[in-house]
Amino acid sequence: MECAKIKELLSEYIDGTLDAQNKALVEAHLLACKNCKEELASLKVIIKELGSLESVEAPEDFLEKIHERIKPRFKLGKIIQTLFFPLRIKIPLQFATATVMAILIFSFLYIQQPEKQIVDIRDGLKHVKMAKKAKVDAAKGAPEKEDYKPQSITKETAVQQPIKERKIIELALLLKTKAPNITYAPDTEMEAIPAPKKKARAIEEEKTYKGAPLGTSADRREAPDAKMKTGVLKEEKQAMALPERKMTALKDEIGLSSSYLDDILSRVKNLIDRVNGKVISIEYDKHSEQPQSITGDIPAKNYNSFWRKLKELAPLQAPPPAISEKDQKVIQIRIRFISSK
Amino acid sequence: MNEEIKTSTSSPKDDAALIRAFQAGNKAVFDELVLKHKDKMFNLCYRFLGDYQDANDSAQETFIKVYRSLKKFRFESTFSTWLYRIAVNTCKNKLKSSEYRHRKKMVRLDNPGKSEGTTDSIEIRDKTQSPLVELEKKERLVLIQNAIDSLPPEKKAVVVLCDIEGLSYEEIAHITGYGLGTVKSKLARARLDLRKKLRRVI
């Protein structure tokens, strides 16, 4: 027990740093204990051995090596060397570098892409002038770069114009024919008859439509039964010049009265005006000199309301075609007058 | 013996002047500091690591660290103490490094009969002895170094600083950061450990 404690103090005893009390304790023990005396001798030898170990000197190039290691810190090559060498330890750094490089490359490519797209759009406009798709793309893509905007607009208008002129929506208005030939034949004369007389005739006609519902005059003409009208008209016409009547009746192949047609025509004109449209031309038949069709420009947005109102005038031969190009501001329509025999 | 070493290593006034010159911008004085302390530091590293190349790396690294932080040196301790502290910590880190461990393993696998100290120990010149005496002395030195190598880093640091470098308990306490009592007890145990390990030799 005491030996263990003494052994702990031997180190300091050798160095001469023990206080007087401990020193006396150790010395007293050493006189009595042979083992501890041997231990002391061995420790002294070891300490002497350690102290006498030859000093190992640094190699001659020690300072140079330090200079090499200090300076290249700022050189790229050495940085790479320190990063990648030795490989065994710093493999994670290599992975990190590879990852960073990959991210840089991909991000660089990704950033470049939108520019490329804009160029493509511009090219597309140049080459695919007639394609509607290109127009839509250009309209979408143009605002991205203001530089290209004017160019795309001019192109677009140049593209749009011929399409608009070519695209005419044709509507056929079915007009009811009255009793063939004789029924409205005298009316053909009416073109030559002065206006007051025409009016008087119209009033007379209205009188004959007894019990007919009041509405537009067009409705009134369509509504009543033909037999009654013809009966009354016959009497009237008999009073007028017969040869002339026959002639016009033959001429009037579509079997529509001129006044009726004129009325329809004026109504259609009105309709075009009401939807803020513009009448461009009216086509007349060479022989009968009756209007065959009317062509006009109407705003595309009013197209639907236009044909609905037109339907009120007279039934349409076919359902009106739907407008596919909503972006088109103005559409051209042609309304043909057809008799529904 | 130890006193001789102490006197040769301690020149705090000169060191302080050189450091001030360095801090003033004269980087060339660093070379003087290196030349003055290199062998002492190299020996410490060699005794601590038991390998010449490792000692060279660690000693260089110590001075590189000094170069990079010398501007911040505030003279709170002597340059020598500061230098030893850096060297001891560098050596401890070296022992911990995976590279060092890996290499030691490799050496053992390559030379299963020998311990790690034998392969890398330097030739110690001794022209006065006969070959047989020289061989015996070499073996003795190798065994002593092996015994030092086997010590845990804390004990090793204390025993190397005290018995090989000849530093006082106070200096060791400053370098290692231990209290004086801890230094004494660690030194006593380290010496007893070496005694046990070298019983057959001594």
Chai-1 contact restraints between the chains, C-beta under 6 A:
chainA,res_idxA,chainB,res_idxB,connection_type,confidence,min_distance_angstrom,max_distance_angstrom,comment,restraint_id
A,E8,B,A188,contact,1.0,0.0,6.0,A-B,restraint_1
A,S11,B,L187,contact,1.0,0.0,6.0,A-B,restraint_2
A,S11,B,A188,contact,1.0,0.0,6.0,A-B,restraint_3
A,S11,B,R191,contact,1.0,0.0,6.0,A-B,restraint_4
A,E12,B,K184,contact,1.0,0.0,6.0,A-B,restraint_5
A,S42,B,R195,contact,1.0,0.0,6.0,A-B,restraint_6
A,S42,B,I202,contact,1.0,0.0,6.0,A-B,restraint_7
A,L43,B,R191,contact,1.0,0.0,6.0,A-B,restraint_8
A,L43,B,R195,contact,1.0,0.0,6.0,A-B,restraint_9
A,V45,B,I202,contact,1.0,0.0,6.0,A-B,restraint_10
A,I46,B,L194,contact,1.0,0.0,6.0,A-B,restraint_11
A,I46,B,R195,contact,1.0,0.0,6.0,A-B,restraint_12
A,I47,B,D163,contact,1.0,0.0,6.0,A-B,restraint_13
A,E49,B,I144,contact,1.0,0.0,6.0,A-B,restraint_14
A,L50,B,D163,contact,1.0,0.0,6.0,A-B,restraint_15
A,L50,B,I164,contact,1.0,0.0,6.0,A-B,restraint_16
A,G51,B,M1,contact,1.0,0.0,6.0,A-B,restraint_17
A,G51,B,N2,contact,1.0,0.0,6.0,A-B,restraint_18
A,G51,B,D163,contact,1.0,0.0,6.0,A-B,restraint_19
A,E54,B,I124,contact,1.0,0.0,6.0,A-B,restraint_20
A,S55,B,N43,contact,1.0,0.0,6.0,A-B,restraint_21
A,V56,B,N43,contact,1.0,0.0,6.0,A-B,restraint_22
A,V56,B,Y46,contact,1.0,0.0,6.0,A-B,restraint_23
A,E57,B,D39,contact,1.0,0.0,6.0,A-B,restraint_24
A,A58,B,K38,contact,1.0,0.0,6.0,A-B,restraint_25
A,A58,B,D39,contact,1.0,0.0,6.0,A-B,restraint_26
A,A58,B,F42,contact,1.0,0.0,6.0,A-B,restraint_27
A,F62,B,K38,contact,1.0,0.0,6.0,A-B,restraint_28
A,L63,B,V34,contact,1.0,0.0,6.0,A-B,restraint_29
A,K65,B,Q60,contact,1.0,0.0,6.0,A-B,restraint_30
A,I66,B,Q60,contact,1.0,0.0,6.0,A-B,restraint_31
A,I66,B,F63,contact,1.0,0.0,6.0,A-B,restraint_32
A,R69,B,I64,contact,1.0,0.0,6.0,A-B,restraint_33
A,I70,B,I64,contact,1.0,0.0,6.0,A-B,restraint_34
A,I70,B,Y67,contact,1.0,0.0,6.0,A-B,restraint_35
A,I89,B,E99,contact,1.0,0.0,6.0,A-B,restraint_36
